[in-house]
Every structure is written in structure tokens, then in C-alpha cells.
């Protein structure tokens, strides 16, 4: 029984108690916000919050019937790829494809606008484009 | 707050309705009576999760959109099966121990409540965010919900290979099911299901230990320790498959033990849990096979019945996946890469992981196992834990990105998923038979 008590005590002691007040504050402060804003302030976008703003802006501007998204101008590391795939779901996302298939839209992160594309929407921090066919 | 609370209320309503069906259907798995009540609640949620998850592929096959009519149809069918095949009252006397240690039991109850409250806060602080949630489980669930189908690109597009097409679809279907039933994809409110999985696991653990003769104090201590076990009930694991799998493994282990002991309904419970764990995570099939082999090796007169209950449903679930998505190889492993050096690297990396606190906890668990009685129920749980630990330690040897990478990335969370089984194994050694 002593060992069981010690184990329980140890499990209780190593709880991340210090983060608890912060979690409660975050929950209370962000709960009234829309879902995307809650994600924007969360852990999953901490690696680059501007990037999530870009993804969400692009998602909301995607033309109806978009079949997939080609992503340009991102570092291409795992967190960037995973978050893009999640935000644009159910559409498949390809990283910097050489050519965009019919029905796909390019999402350009940053200010660069490559030649040979037709810009559909441009909001400074990003743009949506399709290939000139 | 009101929008978020409304979303939470929607998810809670889905969970409540599905659990009500699950409770009625669990008559086919659990005998009636007080002795089974806590465990039956755990089974009710497991069946509820299976109903929500199964609703999605069943609706797709029927050519209808998943929704409340489909859930009601499935639920009524499950209730009918539960009534038709209800398990009779056990003929042998109850082995539930007396109240004993009431003060300690009350204190443990308070700690359990604290553990649940802590996990509620951790799980609901923000939308589900961990790497594997975003890249695998949530991505597939969101895709299935938004597409209203199971798009082929999830399995055939090389650019989506990071989402592990070879993983089972139980959890993505479950997420999609909740989203269809609530009418929206809300990956924040949906996190509520994780504390519900925790509560079901604690009920399953407490109920099984009590039924196996543990005092309230012993069962309470086991439940309290598990409730506050942060490596499993963490913000990071919320959204991933470990918490649902840990409930499935507990139900599978307890059913295996019950089946060997000839408890009424145990073979059905074993078969159901076997399918559940296989639909949840890749290693579910491994655990089903391990349980089958353990039963064959040590199951005595009941060995064939138990072995036959432990594996076939898992194989059926696996076959359904292969039929639906085709055969997809494991992505992160090269099984020709074994070497003693890599094994040493994996074990050394694993030994560095727990740190002083972790090793102290493991040593205390070792003391508890050594000091307890050699209960047969405990041996089944420990056997499954040992099989799981061996597999989790050995797999990194074959990791394409190197043993140390997989040990660091996966071992803490995969082994944390064994905690409910370990708690049951330890608690059973202190049961008075």
C-alpha cells in the first residue's frame, strides 16, 4: 500500500500544475472567438502563425469546385505540409507541383508572384492563382 | 463562450444518445446486475463509439448521408441484438469484495474527479493540434466528413503518404460521424470525447477490479493513479489514437481474463474488443494476435474457445480495410534493416527516456507487481503488457529514419497507452479472492 501511495503521490506531483491557470485563462478568453481564431492562437500554429492566417485566407477564397491545391512559397517542412493538408481538406494538397492539374488552384505564400500564372485573388501576404492555359 | 458551449453541448448530446443505445446493446456483452454496472458503462461507451464510427461506412454503403436517422437505425438494431442475445445472470456467486477502506476510497474518488477535471481542461483548452492529429487522424476525419465519402486520394496520392494510408479508419470514421451528427466540423468541441474515453476507461478498470475481488480502496487507488496519469491523458495525445486504444486494450485484456475464467458473455466481449482495437490502431491486430497466442499457450481447457474469440473479428476488421482501401504497406519501416547495433541503439534511447521520475515510477510498479499475489487475472494483463512493450521496443529497430527517432517520437505515447492494462494487472494482484 505504501508503494501504491508513493506512486499516486509521484503521479500527482509531476502533473504540469503550473500550466493549469494559463490553460483556464486561454479557454475563457478564446471560447467566444470563432474556431479558426482559436486555432490561430493555439499550439498547432505556433511554428508560424502568419502561415495559418495565409492558409485560412486562401481556403476562404478558394473558388467553388476546386479539386486540389498546389502550394508554393512554403518551406515544405513537415508542420507546413501537415497544416496545409488539414486546412484544405478534403482537397488534396501538393507541394510546389511543376504543373497544376485541371481544376486545381495554386496557393502562393508570400509576396512572390511567378510568371505564367493568372492571379485569381491577391491579398498581399498570399495569392490564389491558376495556370495560364 | 456561448458558441463554444453550444458546440460542446452538441457533441455531448451525440455521446449521450449513442451511449444510451450502447447501454441497451451491452446486454449482449455484460450480465445484468450491480456487479457489472461500472464495466457495463465502459462497454456502453465502447459500443457507442463503434456505432458512431460504423454509421459512416454503413451510410456510404447504403448510399445515404450519415446522420441521425442512420444512427437511430443502427442503434435500434444494436438494442435488438442486445435484447435477443442478452447474457444471463452469472450462476456463480459474486466475488465483489466488501466495502473496506471507505475513507481511502472516498479520497481516491476525489483524486479521480480531480484527474478527470484536469484532463477536461487540458483537452479543451484549444482545438486539437498534435502532429499526428493534424497529419493523420483529423485530416482523414475532416476529409471524409467534408467529401461525404472516402476519397481515393487518401490512399493513392503519394503526396498524402504522410497521412499513413495503412492506418485503420475507426478513429477518422468516428470523427466524421460526430461531425455528421453535430452538423459541423468542430475540432475543438470534438475534443470532449477524449475525457469521455478517460471516464469509460476508469469505470472499466474500477468495475473489473471490484468484480475480481479488489477492495474499494485498491480499485480506487488504481483508478486514481490512472486518472492522473498525465503521459496518457495529456493535451498532446488528445486527438490521437492512444486514448481510445487504451480503453480498447483494457476491455480486451479484461475480457481475455474473464473468458479464461468462463465468465458469462466474456467470449463476446473479447471478440468485440478485438475488432475495436484493430479498427483503432495498427497494433490492435498485433494485440489481438498476442491475446490469441497467450490463450492458446496458457488458456487450459478454454484455450481454443478464447483463441477463436480473440482473433477472428480482428481479422474481419483488417480484411474490411484491405477490401476498401487496397493493400497498403507500412510506411516507416524496413524489415530487412535489423542489426544488433540498431537494437542496442533503440534500447539505449529507450533507457534514456523516462528520466529519474519515470524510472522511480517504473520501479514502484515493479515493487507492486512483485509484492502482490500471483493472481491469474493479473498474468493475462501483464502478458499483454509485456507483448506490447516488447513490440514497442523492437519496432524502432526497423525504423527507416533510425531507431532513436522512432523511440523519441513514439515510445512515450505508445507505452502510455498500456497504462490502463498495467493498472488492472497490478490491482488484480491485491484482490481478495
Interface residues (C-beta under 8 A of the other chain):
Chain A: X3 X4 X5 X6 X7 X8 X10 X11 X12 X14 X15 X16 X20 X23 X24 X26 X27 X28 X30 X31 X32 X34 X35 X38 X39 X41 X42 X43 X44 X45 X78 X79 X81 X82 X83 X85 X86 X89 X90 X92 X93 X94 X95
Chain B: X1 X2 X3 X4 X5 X111 X118 X121 X122 X124 X125 X126 X127 X128 X129 X130 X131 X134 X135 X138 X139 X142 X143 X144 X145 X146 X147 X151 X153 X157 X159 X160 X162 X163 X186 X187 X188 X218 X221 X224 X225 X228 X229 X230 X235 X357 X360 X361 X364 X365 X367 X368 X371 X426
